[in-house]
Every structure is written in C-alpha cells, then in structure tokens.
C-alpha cells in the first residue's frame, strides 16, 4: 500500500462468525467501515462497525437481536518480529504484506455485547421473553416442601 488513507467496506453475516467458531453469535447484519491510514513506520486502522447481531437470550433461549455500534482504533507498527505490544498495538515484521483483521472484528463485536443478554420488557411492563418457557421455568422453580429431618436441623444454634 502507498502512504495515505485507504477505505474498505464489508458486510458481515452468519458465515463470518461460523468460520471463526463464535458460538455466541447466531447471525448478524453488520457493516464494517475501515479507514487504514498508512504511514512510513506504522498503520492506523479506524474501525466503524454498525448493525445488529442475533444471540440467544440467557433467560428463555429465544433469538434476541442486539444493536452494535463500535468505533475503535488499532495501531500496527513495523519492527523486527511479530508481537502484540498492548491491546490495541501490534508489531509486525517489515517483510509482512498481509494483515488478518477478522479476529479483531470478531473481538470488537463480541466485547460490545452485554454480559447478560435478555429480552427487554414490553411496553405493558411484561417480560419480552417467551411466555411458554417462562411458565415452565416458574413451574420447575416452585419450592417443594422440605424434608422434616432437615427442617429440625435449622433449629440448631451454634454459639
């Protein structure tokens, strides 16, 4: 690449995450815009990723669509050997002429997702999760009467 700015644009769908064996993301509809600024001794990668991903709800296991909006910078320096200097800086040999950014895109998207992925509540205040699954979970979590032998042990006081 010549010194200067270079623009790239990709659409990312289900096959991208399947190829990287990302089990968290079921499907996606993402647009990746990359502006690569090539300088003499380094490259600056400006990522803008927008769209939505489909993941499984942690509560009811139905498909849940989550919005994604990412704006990240990554720096690639040229040096004697390949190494990662920090979470957003990599050094590659000067003889290297290709850089695989698929893992970076996967990492940015995965890290942008919330830890707990659940359906939002409906406008009427009810949960957005699958009502059949929620009913079944409620049935399974009903408290059963405790064995009287264990109940008597609760009365023991240790001083």
C-alpha positions in Angstrom: 0.0 0.0 0.0 1.1 3.5 -0.7 1.4 6.1 2.1 -2.0 7.7 2.7 -5.6 6.7 3.5 -7.3 3.6 2.1 -11.0 2.8 2.7 -12.6 -0.6 2.9 -16.2 -1.7 3.5 -17.6 -5.1 4.2 -21.0 -6.7 5.1 -20.7 -9.3 7.8 -23.3 -12.1 8.2 -23.7 -15.5 9.8 -20.9 -17.2 7.8 -18.2 -14.9 9.2 -18.9 -15.9 12.8 -19.4 -19.6 11.8 -15.9 -19.6 10.2 -14.4 -18.2 13.4 -16.4 -20.7 15.5 -18.0 -17.9 17.6 -20.8 -19.8 19.3 -22.3 -16.7 20.9 -23.5 -15.1 17.7 -26.3 -16.8 15.8 -26.5 -14.3 12.9 -25.5 -10.8 12.1 -26.3 -7.9 9.8 -23.2 -5.7 10.2 -21.5 -3.1 8.1 -17.7 -2.6 8.7 -16.1 0.6 7.5 -12.3 0.6 7.8 -10.1 3.6 7.1 -6.5 2.4 7.0 -4.0 5.2 7.4 -0.6 4.0 6.1 2.4 5.9 7.3 6.1 5.2 6.9 6.6 3.2 10.1 3.0 2.2 11.0 -0.6 1.8 10.0 -3.6 3.2 11.9 -6.8 1.2 11.5 -10.0 3.1 12.2 -12.9 0.7 12.5 -16.6 1.7 12.5 -19.0 -1.3 12.9 -22.7 -0.8 12.9 -25.7 -3.1 12.6 -27.2 -5.8 14.8 -26.4 -9.3 15.9 -28.7 -12.2 16.8 -27.8 -14.0 20.0 -29.7 -16.4 22.3 -31.5 -14.9 25.3 -29.9 -16.0 28.6 -33.3 -16.4 30.2 -35.6 -18.1 27.6 -33.1 -19.2 24.9 -35.1 -17.5 22.1 -33.2 -15.4 19.5 -32.6 -11.9 20.6 -31.5 -9.0 18.3 -28.9 -6.6 19.8 -27.7 -3.4 18.2 -24.0 -2.9 17.7 -22.2 0.4 17.3 -18.4 0.3 17.5 -15.8 2.9 16.9 -12.2 1.6 17.5 -8.6 2.4 16.6 -5.9 -0.2 16.2 -2.2 0.5 15.5 0.1 -1.7 13.5 3.8 -0.8 13.8 6.7 -2.3 11.7 9.5 -3.9 13.6 11.9 -6.8 13.7 9.4 -9.5 14.8 5.7 -10.1 15.3 4.4 -9.3 18.8 1.5 -7.7 20.5 2.6 -4.6 22.4 -0.7 -3.8 24.0 -4.4 -4.5 23.5 -4.6 -2.1 20.5 -1.0 -2.1 19.2 0.7 -4.9 17.2 4.2 -5.0 15.8 4.7 -6.9 12.5 7.8 -7.6 10.5 8.5 -5.1 7.7 8.5 -8.0 5.3 4.9 -8.8 6.1 2.5 -7.7 3.4 -0.9 -9.1 4.7 -2.8 -8.5 8.0 -5.7 -10.6 9.0 -8.2 -8.3 10.8 -11.0 -10.9 11.1 -10.1 -11.7 14.6 -10.1 -8.0 15.5 -13.6 -7.6 14.1 -14.8 -10.7 15.9 -13.3 -9.4 19.2 -14.8 -5.9 18.9 -18.2 -7.3 18.2 -18.1 -9.9 20.9 -16.8 -7.4 23.5 -19.5 -4.9 22.6 -22.3 -7.3 23.7 -23.7 -7.1 27.2 -22.7 -9.7 29.7 -26.3 -10.6 30.4 -28.3 -10.9 27.2 -32.1 -10.9 27.9 -35.2 -9.6 26.1 -36.2 -6.1 27.1 -39.6 -5.7 28.9 -42.6 -5.0 26.7 -44.4 -1.6 26.8 -47.0 -3.0 29.2 -44.3 -4.0 31.7 -44.4 -7.7 31.0 -41.2 -9.6 30.1 -40.2 -9.9 26.5 -39.1 -13.5 26.9 -41.0 -16.5 25.5 -44.0 -16.9 27.8 -44.2 -20.7 27.5 -40.5 -21.0 28.5 -41.0 -18.6 31.4 -44.1 -20.5 32.6 -42.1 -23.8 32.5 -39.3 -22.2 34.4 -41.7 -21.0 37.1 -43.2 -24.5 37.4 -39.7 -26.0 37.8 -38.6 -23.5 40.4 -41.6 -23.8 42.7 -40.4 -24.6 46.2 -41.1 -28.1 47.3 -41.8 -28.9 51.0 -38.6 -29.6 52.9 -37.9 -33.0 54.4 -38.8 -32.6 58.1 -35.4 -34.0 59.2 -33.7 -31.1 57.5 -36.2 -28.7 58.9 -35.3 -29.7 62.5 -31.6 -29.1 61.8 -32.4 -25.4 61.1 -33.3 -25.0 64.7 -29.9 -26.0 66.0 -28.0 -22.9 67.2 -24.2 -22.9 67.4 -22.7 -20.5 69.8 
